Amino acid sequence: MKRYILLAITMLLTLLPLHAQHKQPDKEKSEVEKFIQRVSRIKSAEIDYAYISTNMFKQMFAMVEKHIEGIEVDNVFGSIKSVRRFETTGKEGYTTLTTALQPFLQEDEQVMGMELMALNREDGELSVIYSDKKSLLVIGDYNDETLNVVFIVGLSYETFIQISPDSLNGLPLF
């Protein structure tokens, strides 16, 4: 399970340029989408933030889909509407983002309509996955120093687990 969490974070960190920040069109948003949008407004030099829109995501996967073996790219990635990624680069940013995401770090079974799907504590690291029917939240806390957060609208946990590390071996980005 830890490899799926690390795979998700690694894949998204590799594919998401930090400078890609676009406004999401106003549509009906879930409570957690609104929450993550508020978190994205935190101003800190020690929190790197990226927003990837539907169109940009489709363009990125159009470039690499011929390298992905064994998965239907449209079935797995076609429903993704947006991706938000946060990464802390210093102690102040870590503290700020950890405080903001506290509801999801309490190990509760349900938070803002999202269900706890996976939780792993190992060697001072914490990996957490929350999901509902239309979104996925992956949090990686590495030895209380770095916090990585990826929030994907349009990707459920069930779809996420269809992605295996073997299917991504052909990607030139890894």
Buried (B, 14 or more C-beta within 10 A) or exposed (E): EEEBBBBBBBBBBEBBEEEBEEEBEEEEBBEBBEBBBEBBEBEBEBBBBBBBBBEBBBEBBEEBBEEBEEBEBEEBBBBBBBBBBBBBEBEEBBBBBBEBBEEBBEEEEEBBEBBBBBBBEEEEBBBBBBBBEBBBBBBBBBEEEBBBBBBBBBBBBEBBBEBBEEBBEEBEEE
